[in-house]
Amino acid sequence: MSKPKPKTGTFKRLWKALGPGLVTGASDDDPSGIATYSQAGATFGLATLWTAIVAFPLMAAIQQMCARIGLVTTQGLTGTLKKHYPRPVLYAMLLLSAPAIVMNIGADIAGMGAVGNLLFPAVDAGFFSVFFTLLLLGLMVYLPYQKIAATLKYLCVVMLVYLIVPFMYQQHPAEILKATFIPTLRFDKEFMVILVGILGTTISPYLFFWQASVEVEEMKHGKKHLVVNKKIIQAMKGDVDLGMGFSGLVMYFIILTTGTVLYKGGVHNIETVEQAALALKPLAGDLAYGLFAVGVIGTGLIAIPVLSGSLSYIFTETFGWEQGLDKKFHEARGFYVIIALSLLLGLSLNYIGLSPIQSLLYTAVLYGLTAPVLIAMILHISNNRAIMGEYTNSPLMNVLGLAALLLMSAAVVLLLYFQFWA
């Protein structure tokens, strides 16, 4: 008589069910994002803590729409735009998105290299930047998609360190609760630029493309049935909500850490992740400093494959080339060549005099210009029955999507005003 198979634990089943939403959410908190959140906390204390609460439903709504487009159309977002929109719109989006993503990759590589140097001072930051670039390139070219997805998912665990760091320093719960639920607004250049930076790094166009394309990859590998049904859509919603919630939580705790430890310690001028990590050392101790630094490297290892992968999906879908992380190099040469070029171009930014802060500023401007247009297109596609059938937006999704559109449009106006006229 055969013994009954042991039941899989609840946690194991939940972990196995987690899909692209978790990785997408984790990649949103990349090293350049951490630099933005650290700057917000160090400069303004807890005044921007409420943005994590406001951003979550907007991020989740847009990413759900992108995932649903991928599931229903079995195409990435670029393929759907190519099919239903004029080519000039598609090419304009490509021209704006590509430089922004490359500069984002460059800022992340520079941040990882600098933090690597902090942890191991005997090794030059440039060496670490080259090492991480080649490591990521090798992994993306030689590992099959399922192993890449599994690796990225496990790397997300590294980000839990940011939930620990604030508790290594004395906190004041009443002050934190007030800053969380009562928004603070200051209409001056410094505060508005930080606010726009937070929005730009949380609602980023590259995530829209990645989410849709990677849902198609998941379908190819049998994790979802070829025929979409309400159960699959519901599972996708849960996955995206968890991923975006995780992203928002990490963002919240980074602002909390820097807003209490650094701001109250008199450290207000933070521009890079390595400056944030170094400033924590004397104020919160070696362990907090070490955990913060390790987290930066972990987030870079998650985010850079998403950034370069999303750029490659954009190009290959635009020009009709073979694509997919599930394919070997000889089956999709163009796809992997674009990944390699994006990584090498990003690395090269470290050697042409463009600082990580300049890269972040230019990235924010380009993302700011493309995000409202893309959100408008995503809303239009998601409400088009000819494309989406019965899986069009609910009224709530439309309200949240419209709120994201208006907020990002206002962010563009404020960013341009404060940068060039104020």
FIZALO-992613 format. One record per residue (C-alpha): z, x, y; residue in one letter. Coordinates in steps of 0.1 Angstrom, whole numbers, plus 5000, padded with zeros to 4 digits. Example, Ala and Ser with C-alpha at 12.3 -4.5 7.8 and 13.67 -1.06 7.14 Angstrom:
BEGIN
507851234955a
507151374989s
END
This chain:
BEGIN
500050005000m
498950155033s
501450195061k
500850005093p
499550215121k
502150285148p
501650095180k
500450295209t
503150335236g
502750125268t
502450435290f
499750585267k
497750265268r
498050245306l
497050605310w
494050565287k
492950255306a
492950435340l
489450515351g
487550645381p
489750465406g
492650705400l
490451015405v
488750865435t
492150785451g
493551125444a
490451305458s
491051115491d
494051335496d
492151655496d
493351975513p
491551875546s
493251535544g
496651705537i
496051915569a
495451595589t
498551425576y
500651745581s
499451765617q
500251405622a
503851445609g
504451775627a
503151655660t
504451295662f
507251285636g
507250955618l
505150765644a
502050745621t
503950655589l
502750295592w
499150395588t
499550445551a
500550075548i
497649955569v
495050175553a
495750085517f
494249725516p
491249835536l
490550135513m
491049935482a
488749655494a
485849885502i
486250085470q
486349765449q
483149655465m
481449985457c
482749985421a
481549625416r
478049715430i
477850005404g
479049775375l
476749485384v
473549675394t
474049975370t
473050195399q
474850405423g
475150295459l
472250515470t
469950355444g
470950005455t
470350095492l
466950245483k
465949925466k
467049675492h
466949865526y
464250035547p
463650395538r
464450525573p
467950385571v
468450565537l
467150895551y
469250865582a
472350815560m
471351115539l
470951335570l
474351245584l
476251245551s
475051575537a
476351805565p
479651615566a
480251655529i
479252025529v
481652095558m
484351895540n
483852115509i
483952425531g
487252325547a
488752245513d
487652575498i
489152765528a
492452575525g
492652655488m
491953015494g
494453045521a
497152875501v
496353095471g
496953395493n
500353255504l
501453225467l
500053575458f
499953775491p
498454085473a
495253895467v
492953825497d
492253465506a
488553525505g
488853625468f
490653305460f
487953105478s
485153265458v
487253235425f
487852865430f
484152795440t
482852975408l
485552815386l
484552465398l
480852535395l
481252655359g
483352365349l
481052105364m
477852255348v
479252335314y
481852065307l
480551715295p
481451425317y
484251285295q
486051625296k
485551655334i
486951295339a
489951375316a
490651705334t
490551545368l
492751265356k
495451505344y
495151705376l
496251395395c
499751455380v
500051765402v
500051545433m
503351395422l
504951705438v
504451545472y
506751265462l
509451515454i
509351745485v
510851505511p
514051465490f
514751835493m
515651765529y
518251515544q
516551185552q
517550885573h
516450565555p
516850325585a
514650555607e
512050575579i
511950195573l
511550125610k
508550375613a
507050235581t
506949865591f
506949875630i
503750045642p
503850295670t
500850335693l
500450585721r
497250565742f
496750925749d
494251175737k
496451365712e
497751055695f
494350875693m
492651185679v
495251205651i
494950835645l
491150855642v
491551165620g
493750975596i
491350685594l
488350915589g
490051105561t
491250795543t
488150575545i
485550835538s
481850765530p
481551015502y
484150805482l
481850505485f
479050685467f
481250845441w
482950525432q
479750335425a
478050625406s
480950715385v
481450345374e
477850375360v
478850695342e
481750515326e
479450235314m
477150495298k
480050635278h
481050305264g
484250265283k
482849935297k
480449695281h
476849685292l
477149325301v
479649285330v
482249005327n
485248885346k
487649085324k
485849415332i
485849325369i
489549255368q
490249585350a
488249765376m
490249605404k
493449715388g
492150065384d
490950095420v
494149935434d
496250185415l
494050475426g
494150375463m
497850295461g
498450645447f
496350795475s
498350595501g
501650695485l
500851065486v
499651025522m
502850855531y
505051125516f
503151405532i
503651245567i
507251185557l
507751545547t
506251705578t
507551425601g
511151495591t
511251865581v
508752015605l
508951785635y
512751785635k
512752165629g
510752215661g
507452295644v
504852075662h
501652285661n
500252255626i
496452295622e
495952405586t
497552345552v
498752695549e
500552665582q
502352355569a
503352525537a
504652835555l
506552625580a
508352445552l
509652765537k
512552845561p
513352475567l
513252315533a
513452625510g
511252815486d
510852545461l
509552285486a
507152555500y
505952635465g
505452275454l
503552195486f
501252495481a
500552425445v
499752065454g
497052175478v
495252375451i
495552085427g
494151835452t
491252075459g
490452095423l
490251715422i
488451655455a
485651925455i
483951795422p
484051445438v
482551575471l
479851785455s
479151515428g
478851245454s
476351455474l
474351525443s
474251145434y
473051075469i
470151315467f
469051245431t
469050875436e
467150905469t
464351105453f
464450955418g
465551275400w
467451285367e
471151275373q
474551245357g
477551465348l
476851345312d
473651545311k
473251905303k
471852155329f
468252155315h
468251775314e
469151735351a
468452065369r
468051915403g
471451735400f
473252055391y
471352265416v
472552035444i
476152065432i
475752445432a
474152455466l
476852235481s
479652455468l
477952775479l
477052635513l
480652515517g
481952865508l
479553025532s
481152835561l
484153075557n
481853365566y
479853245596i
482753195620g
483252815616l
486952755613s
488452495589p
489552295620i
486052295635q
484752185601s
487251905600l
486251795635l
482551795629y
483151615595t
485251345612a
482451285638v
479751255611l
481851045588y
482750825618g
479050775626l
478150685590t
481150485578a
480650175599p
476950155590v
477750205553l
480549955553i
478249695569a
475649765542m
478249735515i
479449405529l
475849275530h
475149385494i
478449245481s
477648905496n
474048895484n
473748665453r
470248795446a
471849135439i
475449055428m
474948715411g
478348545405e
480248865415y
479848835453t
482848895476n
485748665478s
486848545513p
489748795512l
487449085504m
485248985533n
488248965557v
489449315546l
485949455547g
485349325582l
488749465593a
487749805579a
484349775597l
485949695631l
488649955627l
486150235618m
483850125647s
486750135671a
487550485657a
484050605665v
484350485701v
487750635705l
486850965689l
483751015711l
485650905742y
488651135737f
486551425726q
483951415753f
485051205783w
488851175784a
END
